Amino acid sequence: MFKRCFVVISAVLFSLNVWAQSDISGVRVWAGPENTRLVLDLSNNVEFDKFMLRSPDRLVIDLRSTTTSAKLEQVVMQGNLVTKVRHSTPKAKGDTRLVIELSRATTPTVFALSPTGDYGHRLVIDLPDTAGQAEIKQEQQRATQVKHQQELTGTRDIVIAIDAGHGGDDPGAIGPKRSYEKNITLAISKRVVRLLDAEPGLKGVLIRKGDYYVDLNRRSQIAREGKADFLVSIHADGFTSSKPKGASVWVLSNRRADTEIGRWLERHEEQSELLGGAGDVIDTTDNDSNLNYMLLDMSMEHAKNTGYSVAKSVLGEISKVTSLHKSQPAYASLAVLKSPDIPSILVEAGFITNHKEEKLLGSGNHQERIAKAVVAGIKEHYSRNPPDGTLYAQRFGGRKHKVKSGESLSRIATNYGVSVANIKKVNQLKTDTIRVGQDLTIPSS
């Protein structure tokens, strides 16, 4: 009896020991402008410890009961924060100690992820890059100064933030031919920004510029720091079946909107960053919760209405270049649409899990058609609703004048009390030559 129990107990302990063993099968590195992420692919969950060493800067990670089949010398480095990943002598037999050599100090965050989709167990190491963050902050300050100067002359651009969904260790949906959503969304997003920048009065800002992951909350924050008037998040749909197809445009649901107002009120320290001035008003009141709620509710209502209007316009343009999955804007509680201060939409360019649409979405020509449709929808909305102080307000919000026989540009400018240069700018005239019957937009004086 005792012998049988001993055998059973030994077998159980042996099985537990085998279960506890893990192997590092791969190391992947993604470098973004503000953060570098390393991902260790593991065969099992692991216990780990971490600590920093200085002079030179290093991050040391001890993984218990872990081996390494990955060839660390073959790890492809990105960026300049991480210079090398190597082994070192572990504290205990059977453990693995990794040393991540750094070019400068950082404050790492390390966490485990459970298996999902094509991925097994992972250990994620996030390394904030303070040098990159400082450079971005300087760029944002310069952009703010330019925007304020242009607002004084009524010539500022309408800023559209373009968010390429997923990225880095998050591939998004995966097609039958192994196309990754993250690559398609970035390709379309870059095309959208190029087209926006080519349109006088519009400016595109990419939230994600490469193959790295940006936290969902950080995406909205980057748009806010860039003084964005609007946010468009680009995605490609996925489903368990290959049958669904077609594009769709999503807007924030009322339920999510109500929830987010409450969350913003709880995060008072962030309210001063709100676009539209609601945060400034909140900061100057005596913490009147009713007034604060009303101000944010008004801001959210504006964001929802603007988002729906742009969604309708974009959906109408997309319907001209591809089939639709939904013929009207759809509502969802999506994190990237959550900001009460920035109107936003999410564009699903098609189903990457559909064989035909996967091929289309990977085509440069189709990506360009989708991008043009998105920009056309944005232009349609803002030509009808130009924000004050923008070049679009001068171009589309001014008076109209039909040129009569004998009139010159200088005479028209004098009659309306504006400069010839401004008339030429809003009408995109390269010379002073005008023709009888020509319609001119007269900017505000």
C-alpha positions as CSV (number, residue, x, y, z in Angstrom):
1,M,0.0,0.0,0.0
2,F,2.8,2.4,1.1
3,K,4.8,1.5,-2.0
4,R,1.8,2.1,-4.3
5,C,1.1,5.5,-2.7
6,F,4.8,6.5,-3.1
7,V,4.7,5.6,-6.8
8,V,1.5,7.6,-7.3
9,I,2.9,10.6,-5.4
10,S,6.2,10.4,-7.3
11,A,4.3,10.3,-10.6
12,V,2.2,13.3,-9.6
13,L,5.3,15.3,-8.6
14,F,7.0,14.3,-11.8
15,S,4.1,15.4,-13.9
16,L,3.9,18.7,-12.0
17,N,7.7,19.2,-12.6
18,V,7.2,18.5,-16.3
19,W,4.3,20.9,-16.5
20,A,6.3,23.6,-14.8
21,Q,9.1,23.4,-17.4
22,S,9.1,26.1,-20.1
23,D,11.2,26.9,-23.1
24,I,11.9,30.3,-24.8
25,S,11.4,29.4,-28.4
26,G,11.6,32.9,-29.8
27,V,12.4,36.6,-29.0
28,R,10.8,39.4,-31.0
29,V,11.6,43.1,-30.9
30,W,9.4,46.0,-32.0
31,A,10.6,49.6,-31.6
32,G,8.2,52.6,-31.7
33,P,8.9,56.3,-31.2
34,E,8.0,56.1,-27.5
35,N,8.5,52.5,-26.5
36,T,10.4,49.4,-27.4
37,R,8.7,46.0,-26.8
38,L,10.3,42.6,-26.5
39,V,8.3,39.5,-26.6
40,L,9.5,36.1,-25.4
41,D,7.6,33.2,-26.9
42,L,7.2,30.5,-24.2
43,S,6.0,26.9,-24.2
44,N,4.4,27.4,-20.8
45,N,3.6,30.0,-18.2
46,V,6.6,31.0,-16.1
47,E,7.5,32.7,-12.8
48,F,10.0,35.5,-13.2
49,D,11.8,38.2,-11.4
50,K,13.4,41.4,-12.9
51,F,15.8,44.1,-11.8
52,M,17.9,46.9,-13.3
53,L,21.6,47.4,-13.3
54,R,23.4,50.7,-14.0
55,S,26.6,51.7,-15.6
56,P,26.0,50.4,-18.1
57,D,22.2,50.1,-18.2
58,R,20.8,46.6,-18.2
59,L,17.6,44.8,-17.5
60,V,18.0,41.4,-15.9
61,I,15.1,38.8,-16.1
62,D,15.3,35.5,-14.2
63,L,12.8,32.8,-15.4
64,R,12.3,29.8,-13.2
65,S,12.5,26.3,-14.6
66,T,13.1,27.6,-18.1
67,T,15.4,26.6,-21.0
68,T,16.2,28.5,-24.2
69,S,16.0,27.0,-27.7
70,A,15.9,30.5,-29.3
71,K,19.2,31.6,-30.7
72,L,19.7,35.0,-29.0
73,E,22.5,36.0,-31.3
74,Q,20.0,35.9,-34.2
75,V,17.5,38.2,-32.6
76,V,16.8,41.2,-35.0
77,M,17.1,44.5,-33.1
78,Q,15.0,47.5,-33.9
79,G,15.6,51.1,-32.8
80,N,18.6,52.1,-30.6
81,L,17.3,51.5,-27.1
82,V,18.0,47.8,-26.9
83,T,21.5,46.9,-28.1
84,K,21.7,43.2,-27.2
85,V,19.9,40.3,-25.6
86,R,22.2,37.6,-24.0
87,H,22.4,34.9,-21.5
88,S,24.0,35.1,-18.0
89,T,24.6,32.7,-15.2
90,P,21.2,32.0,-13.4
91,K,20.8,32.0,-9.7
92,A,19.5,28.4,-9.6
93,K,20.1,25.3,-11.7
94,G,17.4,24.8,-14.3
95,D,16.6,28.6,-14.5
96,T,17.4,31.0,-17.3
97,R,18.8,34.5,-16.8
98,L,18.4,37.0,-19.7
99,V,20.3,40.3,-19.8
100,I,18.9,43.0,-22.0
101,E,21.6,45.6,-22.7
102,L,20.3,49.1,-23.1
103,S,21.8,52.3,-24.5
104,R,20.2,54.5,-21.8
105,A,18.1,54.2,-18.7
106,T,14.4,53.2,-18.8
107,T,11.7,52.0,-16.4
108,P,10.5,48.6,-17.7
109,T,7.2,47.0,-17.4
110,V,7.1,43.1,-17.6
111,F,3.9,41.0,-17.8
112,A,2.7,37.6,-19.0
113,L,0.1,37.0,-21.7
114,S,-1.9,33.8,-22.0
115,P,-2.3,31.9,-25.3
116,T,-4.6,33.5,-27.9
117,G,-5.1,32.9,-31.6
118,D,-1.9,31.8,-33.2
119,Y,0.1,32.8,-30.1
120,G,1.1,30.7,-27.1
121,H,2.3,31.9,-23.7
122,R,4.3,35.1,-23.9
123,L,6.3,37.3,-21.6
124,V,6.1,41.0,-22.7
125,I,8.8,43.5,-21.8
126,D,7.9,47.2,-22.5
127,L,10.7,49.7,-22.4
128,P,9.6,53.3,-22.5
129,D,12.0,55.5,-24.4
130,T,12.3,58.9,-22.7
131,A,14.5,60.3,-25.4
132,G,11.9,59.5,-28.0
133,Q,9.1,60.9,-25.8
134,A,10.9,64.2,-25.4
135,E,11.4,64.5,-29.1
136,I,7.7,63.9,-29.8
137,K,6.8,66.4,-27.1
138,Q,8.9,69.1,-28.8
139,E,7.3,68.3,-32.1
140,Q,3.8,68.6,-30.5
141,Q,4.7,72.0,-29.0
142,R,5.9,73.3,-32.4
143,A,2.6,72.0,-33.9
144,T,0.6,73.8,-31.3
145,Q,2.4,77.1,-31.8
146,V,1.9,76.8,-35.6
147,K,-1.8,76.0,-35.1
148,H,-2.3,79.0,-32.8
149,Q,-0.5,81.4,-35.2
150,Q,-2.6,80.1,-38.1
151,E,-5.8,80.5,-36.2
152,L,-5.1,84.2,-35.7
153,T,-5.0,84.6,-39.5
154,G,-7.8,82.1,-40.1
155,T,-5.6,79.8,-42.2
156,R,-5.0,76.7,-40.0
157,D,-5.4,73.2,-41.3
158,I,-8.1,70.8,-40.2
159,V,-6.0,68.1,-38.5
160,I,-7.2,64.5,-39.1
161,A,-5.5,61.8,-37.0
162,I,-5.3,58.4,-38.8
163,D,-5.0,55.3,-36.6
164,A,-3.7,52.1,-38.2
165,G,-5.3,49.3,-36.1
166,H,-3.2,46.8,-34.3
167,G,0.6,46.5,-34.8
168,G,3.7,44.8,-33.4
169,D,2.8,41.7,-31.4
170,D,-0.9,42.3,-32.2
171,P,-1.4,41.2,-35.8
172,G,-5.2,41.7,-35.7
173,A,-7.3,39.4,-37.9
174,I,-5.4,37.0,-40.1
175,G,-6.5,36.0,-43.6
176,P,-6.6,32.5,-45.2
177,K,-3.4,33.4,-47.1
178,R,-1.8,34.6,-43.8
179,S,-2.3,38.3,-44.6
180,Y,-2.1,40.3,-41.3
181,E,-4.6,43.0,-40.6
182,K,-1.9,45.2,-39.0
183,N,0.0,45.4,-42.3
184,I,-3.0,46.3,-44.4
185,T,-4.3,49.0,-42.0
186,L,-0.9,50.7,-41.9
187,A,-0.6,50.6,-45.7
188,I,-4.1,52.2,-46.1
189,S,-3.5,54.7,-43.3
190,K,-0.3,55.9,-45.0
191,R,-2.2,56.5,-48.2
192,V,-4.9,58.4,-46.4
193,V,-2.4,60.7,-44.8
194,R,-0.7,61.3,-48.1
195,L,-4.0,62.3,-49.7
196,L,-5.0,64.5,-46.8
197,D,-1.7,66.4,-47.0
198,A,-2.2,67.0,-50.7
199,E,-5.5,68.7,-50.0
200,P,-5.1,72.5,-49.1
201,G,-6.6,73.0,-45.7
202,L,-6.3,69.4,-44.4
203,K,-3.4,67.7,-42.6
204,G,-3.0,64.1,-41.7
205,V,-1.3,62.7,-38.6
206,L,-0.3,59.0,-38.3
207,I,-0.9,57.6,-34.9
208,R,1.2,54.5,-35.7
209,K,4.0,54.9,-38.2
210,G,5.5,51.4,-38.2
211,D,5.1,47.8,-37.0
212,Y,4.8,48.4,-33.3
213,Y,1.9,48.4,-30.9
214,V,0.3,51.5,-29.4
215,D,-1.9,51.1,-26.4
216,L,-5.6,51.9,-27.2
217,N,-5.8,54.7,-24.7
218,R,-2.5,56.1,-25.9
219,R,-3.9,56.3,-29.5
220,S,-6.6,58.9,-28.5
221,Q,-4.0,60.7,-26.4
222,I,-1.6,61.0,-29.3
223,A,-4.5,62.5,-31.4
224,R,-5.2,65.0,-28.7
225,E,-1.6,66.0,-28.3
226,G,-1.5,66.5,-32.1
227,K,-4.5,68.9,-31.8
228,A,-6.6,66.7,-34.0
229,D,-10.0,67.8,-35.0
230,F,-11.0,64.3,-36.0
231,L,-9.8,60.7,-35.6
232,V,-10.2,57.9,-38.2
233,S,-9.2,54.3,-37.1
234,I,-8.6,52.0,-40.0
235,H,-9.2,48.2,-39.6
236,A,-10.0,45.1,-41.6
237,D,-12.8,42.9,-40.4
238,G,-12.4,39.2,-39.4
239,F,-14.8,36.3,-38.7
240,T,-14.8,32.6,-38.0
241,S,-16.4,32.0,-41.4
242,S,-15.1,33.1,-44.8
243,K,-18.5,34.1,-46.0
244,P,-19.0,37.6,-44.6
245,K,-17.7,40.4,-46.8
246,G,-18.0,44.1,-47.3
247,A,-16.8,47.4,-45.7
248,S,-18.5,49.2,-42.8
249,V,-18.1,52.3,-40.7
250,W,-18.6,52.4,-37.0
251,V,-19.4,55.2,-34.5
252,L,-19.6,55.4,-30.7
253,S,-22.7,53.9,-29.1
254,N,-24.7,56.0,-26.7
255,R,-24.1,53.5,-23.9
256,R,-20.3,53.8,-24.3
257,A,-20.6,57.6,-24.5
258,D,-22.5,57.9,-21.2
259,T,-19.9,55.6,-19.5
260,E,-17.0,57.6,-20.9
261,I,-18.3,60.9,-19.6
262,G,-18.3,59.4,-16.1
263,R,-14.8,58.1,-16.5
264,W,-13.5,61.5,-17.7
265,L,-15.1,63.2,-14.7
266,E,-13.2,60.8,-12.5
267,R,-9.9,61.6,-14.2
268,H,-9.9,65.3,-13.5
269,E,-6.1,65.7,-14.1
270,E,-6.7,64.9,-17.8
271,Q,-9.6,67.3,-18.3
272,S,-7.4,70.4,-19.0
273,E,-6.2,68.6,-22.1
274,L,-9.6,68.4,-23.7
275,L,-10.0,70.0,-27.1
276,G,-12.7,72.6,-27.4
277,G,-12.0,74.3,-24.0
278,A,-14.3,72.2,-21.9
279,G,-11.4,71.2,-19.7
280,D,-10.3,74.8,-19.2
281,V,-13.8,75.7,-18.0
282,I,-13.9,72.8,-15.6
283,D,-10.6,73.8,-14.1
284,T,-11.9,77.4,-13.4
285,T,-15.1,76.2,-11.6
286,D,-15.6,75.3,-8.0
287,N,-15.7,71.5,-8.8
288,D,-19.4,71.7,-9.7
289,S,-20.1,68.1,-10.7
290,N,-23.4,69.0,-12.4
291,L,-21.7,71.7,-14.5
292,N,-18.8,69.5,-15.3
293,Y,-21.1,66.7,-16.5
294,M,-23.1,69.1,-18.6
295,L,-19.9,70.5,-20.3
296,L,-18.6,67.0,-21.1
297,D,-22.0,65.9,-22.2
298,M,-22.1,68.8,-24.7
299,S,-18.6,67.9,-25.9
300,M,-19.6,64.2,-26.3
301,E,-22.8,65.1,-28.1
302,H,-20.8,67.3,-30.5
303,A,-18.3,64.4,-31.0
304,K,-21.1,61.9,-31.6
305,N,-23.0,64.1,-34.1
306,T,-19.8,65.0,-36.0
307,G,-18.7,61.3,-36.0
308,Y,-22.1,60.2,-37.5
309,S,-22.0,62.9,-40.1
310,V,-18.5,61.9,-41.3
311,A,-19.4,58.3,-41.1
312,K,-22.4,58.8,-43.5
313,S,-20.2,60.7,-45.9
314,V,-17.3,58.2,-45.8
315,L,-19.7,55.2,-46.2
316,G,-21.3,56.9,-49.2
317,E,-17.9,57.2,-50.9
318,I,-16.8,53.7,-49.9
319,S,-19.9,52.3,-51.5
320,K,-18.6,53.6,-54.8
321,V,-15.5,51.5,-54.7
322,T,-16.4,48.3,-52.8
323,S,-19.3,46.3,-51.4
324,L,-20.8,47.2,-48.1
325,H,-21.3,44.9,-45.1
326,K,-23.6,47.5,-43.5
327,S,-25.3,50.2,-45.5
328,Q,-25.6,52.6,-42.5
329,P,-23.1,53.6,-39.8
330,A,-23.0,51.0,-37.1
331,Y,-22.8,51.6,-33.4
332,A,-20.3,49.9,-31.1
333,S,-18.5,50.3,-27.7
334,L,-15.0,50.5,-29.1
335,A,-12.2,51.9,-27.0
336,V,-10.6,53.9,-29.8
337,L,-13.8,55.8,-30.2
338,K,-14.2,56.7,-26.6
339,S,-12.9,60.3,-26.3
340,P,-15.6,62.8,-25.5
341,D,-13.5,65.6,-27.0
342,I,-12.4,64.2,-30.4
343,P,-15.1,63.1,-33.0
344,S,-14.1,59.7,-34.5
345,I,-15.1,56.8,-36.7
346,L,-13.7,53.3,-37.3
347,V,-13.5,52.1,-40.9
348,E,-13.6,48.4,-41.5
349,A,-12.2,48.2,-45.1
350,G,-13.5,44.7,-45.7
351,F,-13.2,41.2,-44.4
352,I,-9.6,39.9,-44.4
353,T,-11.1,36.4,-43.6
354,N,-13.0,36.4,-47.0
355,H,-10.8,34.9,-49.7
356,K,-11.7,37.5,-52.4
357,E,-11.5,40.5,-50.0
358,E,-8.2,39.3,-48.6
359,K,-6.7,39.6,-52.1
360,L,-8.3,42.9,-52.7
361,L,-7.1,44.4,-49.3
362,G,-3.6,43.4,-50.2
363,S,-3.7,45.2,-53.5
364,G,-2.2,48.6,-53.7
365,N,-4.8,49.8,-56.2
366,H,-7.7,48.7,-53.9
367,Q,-5.9,50.3,-50.9
368,E,-5.7,53.6,-52.8
369,R,-9.4,53.4,-53.7
370,I,-10.3,52.9,-50.1
371,A,-8.0,55.7,-49.0
372,K,-9.5,58.1,-51.6
373,A,-13.0,57.3,-50.5
374,V,-12.1,58.0,-46.8
375,V,-10.6,61.4,-47.7
376,A,-13.5,62.3,-50.0
377,G,-15.9,61.6,-47.2
378,I,-13.9,63.8,-44.8
379,K,-13.7,66.6,-47.4
380,E,-17.4,66.4,-48.0
381,H,-18.3,66.8,-44.3
382,Y,-15.8,69.6,-43.6
383,S,-16.6,71.6,-46.7
384,R,-20.2,71.7,-45.4
385,N,-19.1,72.3,-41.7
386,P,-15.8,74.0,-41.7
387,P,-14.4,74.8,-38.2
388,D,-13.8,78.5,-37.4
389,G,-10.3,79.8,-38.0
390,T,-9.5,77.2,-40.7
391,L,-8.6,77.6,-44.3
392,Y,-11.7,75.5,-45.1
393,A,-13.8,78.1,-43.3
394,Q,-12.4,80.7,-45.7
395,R,-12.8,78.5,-48.7
396,F,-16.2,77.1,-48.1
397,G,-17.7,79.3,-45.3
398,G,-17.4,82.6,-47.1
399,R,-19.6,84.6,-49.5
400,K,-19.9,83.7,-53.2
401,H,-19.2,86.1,-56.0
402,K,-19.9,85.5,-59.7
403,V,-17.4,87.5,-61.9
404,K,-19.0,90.1,-64.1
405,S,-17.8,91.7,-67.3
406,G,-15.1,94.4,-66.6
407,E,-14.3,93.2,-63.1
408,S,-10.8,92.5,-61.9
409,L,-9.5,90.6,-58.9
410,S,-8.2,93.8,-57.3
411,R,-11.6,95.5,-57.8
412,I,-13.5,92.6,-56.3
413,A,-11.1,92.5,-53.3
414,T,-11.6,96.2,-52.7
415,N,-15.4,95.9,-52.8
416,Y,-15.4,93.2,-50.2
417,G,-12.6,94.7,-48.1
418,V,-10.3,91.7,-48.4
419,S,-6.9,91.2,-49.9
420,V,-6.2,89.8,-53.4
421,A,-3.8,87.3,-51.8
422,N,-6.5,85.8,-49.6
423,I,-9.0,85.5,-52.5
424,K,-6.3,83.8,-54.5
425,K,-5.5,81.5,-51.6
426,V,-9.0,80.3,-50.8
427,N,-9.8,79.8,-54.5
428,Q,-6.4,78.2,-55.3
429,L,-5.6,80.8,-58.0
430,K,-2.1,80.9,-59.3
431,T,-2.5,84.2,-61.2
432,D,-4.7,87.3,-61.1
433,T,-6.5,86.2,-64.2
434,I,-10.3,85.6,-63.8
435,R,-13.0,85.0,-66.3
436,V,-16.6,86.2,-66.7
437,G,-19.1,83.9,-64.9
438,Q,-16.4,82.4,-62.7
439,D,-17.6,81.6,-59.1
440,L,-15.3,82.9,-56.4
441,T,-15.4,82.3,-52.7
442,I,-14.8,85.5,-50.8
443,P,-13.0,84.9,-47.5
444,S,-13.8,86.7,-44.3
445,S,-12.2,90.1,-44.0
